[in-house]
Amino acid sequence: MHENVSIEKYGRGTGRVLVTGADLPLDVLDPQEVVRELATAGFLVFRGFDTGVTAFNAFVDKLSWRRIHRRSISGRIRSRPP
């Protein structure tokens, strides 16, 4: 993981929080490491990153092995089955 990103436990479950205080873009994260963390934790929360809906969509596309159809409604990302 990037030197300015820490991984913390999320509550009592298996989820993890990726935290940075440096306003880093999501692009600094290694996609293979993120996918590995996701596979282990079940879900990830990103805190402190400099991002928006467009940047997050690009990040998800980079991680996806298949394209996810989605549309943005009021700043929220919604997924729908292909």
MARBA-3410 file (N, C-alpha, C, O; in Angstrom, 1 decimal):
82
0.9,-1.2,0.0,0.0,0.0,0.0,0.9,1.2,0.0,2.1,1.2,0.4 ~ 0.3,2.3,-0.4,1.1,3.6,-0.5,1.6,4.0,0.9,0.9,3.7,1.9 ~ 2.7,4.6,1.0,3.3,5.0,2.3,2.4,5.9,3.1,2.6,5.9,4.4 ~ 1.6,6.7,2.5,0.7,7.7,3.2,-0.7,7.1,3.4,-1.6,7.9,3.7 ~ -0.9,5.8,3.3,-2.2,5.2,3.4,-2.1,4.2,4.5,-1.2,3.3,4.4
-3.0,4.2,5.5,-3.0,3.2,6.5,-4.3,2.4,6.4,-5.3,2.9,5.8 ~ -4.3,1.2,6.8,-5.4,0.3,6.8,-5.9,0.0,8.2,-5.1,-0.5,9.0 ~ -7.1,0.3,8.5,-7.7,0.2,9.8,-8.9,-0.8,9.8,-9.5,-0.9,8.7 ~ -9.2,-1.4,10.9,-10.4,-2.2,11.0,-11.6,-1.3,11.0,-11.6,-0.2,11.6 ~ -12.7,-1.8,10.4,-14.0,-1.1,10.4,-14.9,-1.7,11.4,-15.5,-2.8,11.1
-15.1,-1.1,12.5,-16.0,-1.6,13.5,-15.7,-3.0,14.0,-14.5,-3.4,14.1 ~ -16.7,-3.9,14.2,-16.5,-5.2,14.7,-16.5,-6.3,13.6,-16.1,-7.4,13.8 ~ -16.8,-5.8,12.3,-16.8,-6.8,11.2,-15.5,-7.0,10.6,-14.4,-6.6,11.2 ~ -15.5,-7.5,9.4,-14.3,-7.8,8.7,-13.8,-6.7,7.8,-12.7,-6.7,7.3 ~ -14.7,-5.6,7.6,-14.4,-4.5,6.7,-13.1,-3.8,7.1,-12.7,-3.8,8.2
-12.6,-3.1,6.1,-11.4,-2.3,6.4,-11.6,-0.8,5.9,-12.3,-0.6,4.9 ~ -10.8,0.1,6.5,-10.9,1.5,6.1,-9.5,1.9,5.6,-8.5,1.7,6.3 ~ -9.4,2.4,4.4,-8.1,2.9,3.9,-8.1,4.4,4.1,-9.0,5.1,3.6 ~ -7.2,4.9,4.9,-7.2,6.2,5.4,-5.9,7.0,5.0,-4.8,6.4,5.0 ~ -6.1,8.2,4.5,-5.0,9.1,4.2,-5.3,10.5,4.8,-6.5,10.9,4.7
-4.3,11.2,5.2,-4.5,12.5,5.7,-3.9,13.5,4.7,-3.9,14.7,4.9 ~ -3.5,13.0,3.5,-2.7,13.7,2.6,-3.5,14.1,1.4,-3.0,14.6,0.4 ~ -4.9,14.0,1.4,-5.7,14.3,0.2,-5.1,13.7,-1.1,-5.1,14.3,-2.1 ~ -4.7,12.4,-1.0,-4.2,11.7,-2.2,-5.3,11.3,-3.1,-6.4,11.1,-2.7 ~ -5.0,11.3,-4.5,-6.0,10.8,-5.4,-6.0,9.2,-5.3,-5.0,8.6,-4.9
-7.1,8.6,-5.6,-7.2,7.2,-5.5,-6.2,6.5,-6.5,-5.9,5.3,-6.2 ~ -5.8,7.2,-7.5,-4.8,6.6,-8.4,-3.5,6.2,-7.8,-2.8,5.4,-8.4 ~ -3.2,6.6,-6.6,-1.9,6.2,-6.0,-2.0,4.8,-5.5,-0.9,4.2,-5.2 ~ -3.2,4.3,-5.3,-3.3,2.9,-4.8,-3.1,1.9,-5.9,-3.5,2.0,-7.0 ~ -2.4,0.8,-5.5,-2.1,-0.3,-6.4,-3.4,-1.1,-6.6,-3.8,-1.6,-5.6
-3.9,-1.2,-7.8,-5.1,-2.0,-8.0,-5.1,-3.4,-7.4,-6.1,-3.9,-6.9 ~ -4.0,-4.1,-7.6,-3.9,-5.5,-7.1,-3.9,-5.5,-5.6,-4.6,-6.4,-5.0 ~ -3.3,-4.6,-4.9,-3.4,-4.5,-3.5,-4.8,-4.2,-3.0,-5.3,-4.8,-2.0 ~ -5.5,-3.3,-3.7,-6.9,-3.0,-3.3,-7.8,-4.2,-3.5,-8.6,-4.5,-2.6 ~ -7.7,-4.9,-4.6,-8.5,-6.1,-4.8,-8.2,-7.1,-3.8,-9.1,-7.8,-3.3
-6.9,-7.3,-3.4,-6.5,-8.3,-2.4,-7.2,-7.9,-1.0,-7.7,-8.8,-0.3 ~ -7.1,-6.6,-0.7,-7.7,-6.2,0.6,-9.2,-6.4,0.5,-9.8,-6.9,1.5 ~ -9.8,-6.1,-0.6,-11.3,-6.3,-0.7,-11.7,-7.8,-0.6,-12.7,-8.1,0.1 ~ -10.9,-8.6,-1.2,-11.2,-10.1,-1.1,-11.1,-10.6,0.3,-11.9,-11.4,0.8 ~ -10.2,-10.0,1.1,-10.0,-10.4,2.5,-11.0,-9.8,3.4,-11.6,-10.5,4.3
-11.3,-8.5,3.2,-12.2,-7.8,4.1,-13.7,-7.9,3.8,-14.5,-7.8,4.7 ~ -14.0,-8.0,2.5,-15.4,-8.1,2.1,-15.9,-6.7,1.7,-16.8,-6.6,0.8 ~ -15.4,-5.6,2.3,-15.8,-4.3,1.9,-14.7,-3.3,2.3,-14.0,-3.6,3.3 ~ -14.5,-2.2,1.6,-13.5,-1.2,1.9,-14.2,0.2,2.0,-15.1,0.4,1.2 ~ -13.7,1.0,2.9,-14.1,2.4,3.0,-12.9,3.2,2.8,-11.8,3.0,3.3
-13.0,4.2,1.9,-11.9,5.1,1.6,-12.1,6.5,2.3,-13.2,7.1,2.1 ~ -11.2,6.9,3.2,-11.3,8.2,3.9,-10.1,9.1,3.6,-9.0,8.6,3.6 ~ -10.4,10.3,3.4,-9.3,11.3,3.3,-8.8,11.5,1.9,-7.8,12.2,1.7 ~ -9.3,10.7,0.9,-8.8,10.8,-0.4,-9.5,12.0,-1.2,-10.6,12.3,-0.9 ~ -8.7,12.6,-2.1,-9.2,13.7,-2.9,-9.9,13.1,-4.1,-9.2,12.6,-5.1
-11.2,13.0,-4.1,-11.9,12.3,-5.2,-13.3,12.9,-5.3,-13.8,13.7,-4.5 ~ -14.0,12.5,-6.3,-15.4,12.9,-6.6,-16.0,11.7,-7.3,-15.4,10.7,-7.5 ~ -17.2,11.9,-7.8,-17.9,10.8,-8.5,-17.2,10.3,-9.7,-17.0,9.1,-10.0 ~ -16.7,11.3,-10.6,-16.0,10.9,-11.8,-14.7,10.2,-11.5,-14.4,9.2,-12.1 ~ -13.9,10.7,-10.6,-12.7,10.0,-10.2,-12.9,8.6,-9.6,-12.2,7.7,-9.8
-14.0,8.5,-8.8,-14.3,7.2,-8.2,-14.7,6.2,-9.2,-14.3,5.1,-9.2 ~ -15.5,6.7,-10.2,-16.0,5.8,-11.3,-14.8,5.3,-12.1,-14.7,4.1,-12.4 ~ -13.8,6.2,-12.4,-12.6,5.8,-13.1,-11.8,4.8,-12.3,-11.2,3.8,-12.8 ~ -11.7,5.0,-11.0,-11.0,4.0,-10.1,-11.7,2.7,-10.1,-11.0,1.7,-10.2 ~ -13.0,2.6,-10.0,-13.7,1.3,-10.0,-13.5,0.6,-11.3,-13.3,-0.6,-11.4
-13.6,1.4,-12.4,-13.4,0.8,-13.8,-12.0,0.2,-13.9,-11.8,-0.9,-14.4 ~ -11.0,0.8,-13.3,-9.6,0.3,-13.3,-9.5,-1.0,-12.5,-8.7,-1.9,-12.9 ~ -10.3,-1.2,-11.5,-10.3,-2.4,-10.6,-11.2,-3.5,-11.2,-11.0,-4.7,-10.8 ~ -12.1,-3.2,-12.0,-13.1,-4.1,-12.5,-12.6,-5.0,-13.6,-12.0,-4.5,-14.5 ~ -12.8,-6.3,-13.5,-12.5,-7.2,-14.6,-13.6,-7.3,-15.6,-13.5,-7.8,-16.7
-14.8,-6.8,-15.2,-15.9,-6.7,-16.2,-16.5,-5.3,-15.9,-16.5,-4.8,-14.8 ~ -17.1,-4.7,-16.9,-17.6,-3.4,-16.8,-18.9,-3.4,-16.0,-19.8,-4.3,-16.2 ~ -19.1,-2.5,-15.1,-20.3,-2.4,-14.3,-21.1,-1.3,-14.8,-20.6,-0.1,-15.0 ~ -22.4,-1.5,-15.1,-23.2,-0.5,-15.6,-23.8,0.3,-14.5,-24.2,-0.2,-13.5 ~ -23.6,1.6,-14.5,-24.1,2.4,-13.4,-24.5,3.8,-14.0,-24.2,4.2,-15.1
-25.3,4.5,-13.2,-25.6,5.8,-13.5,-25.6,6.7,-12.2,-25.7,6.1,-11.1 ~ -25.3,7.9,-12.4,-25.2,8.8,-11.2,-26.5,9.5,-11.0,-27.0,10.2,-12.0 ~ -27.0,9.5,-9.8,-28.2,10.2,-9.5,-28.0,11.0,-8.3,-27.7,10.4,-7.2 ~ -28.0,12.3,-8.4,-27.8,13.2,-7.2,-26.5,12.9,-6.5,-26.4,12.9,-5.3 ~ -25.4,12.6,-7.3,-24.2,12.3,-6.7,-24.0,10.9,-6.1,-22.9,10.6,-5.6
-25.0,10.1,-6.2,-24.9,8.7,-5.6,-24.6,7.8,-6.8,-25.2,8.0,-7.9 ~ -23.9,6.8,-6.6,-23.6,5.8,-7.6,-24.5,4.6,-7.4,-24.6,4.0,-6.3 ~ -25.3,4.3,-8.4,-26.2,3.1,-8.4,-25.7,2.1,-9.4,-25.4,2.4,-10.5 ~ -25.8,0.8,-9.0,-25.4,-0.3,-9.9,-26.7,-1.0,-10.3,-27.7,-1.0,-9.6 ~ -26.6,-1.5,-11.5,-27.8,-2.3,-12.0,-27.2,-3.5,-12.7,-26.1,-3.4,-13.2
-27.9,-4.7,-12.7,-27.3,-5.9,-13.3,-27.2,-5.6,-14.8,-28.0,-4.9,-15.4 ~ -26.2,-6.3,-15.5,-26.0,-6.1,-16.9,-27.2,-6.7,-17.7,-27.2,-6.6,-18.9
END
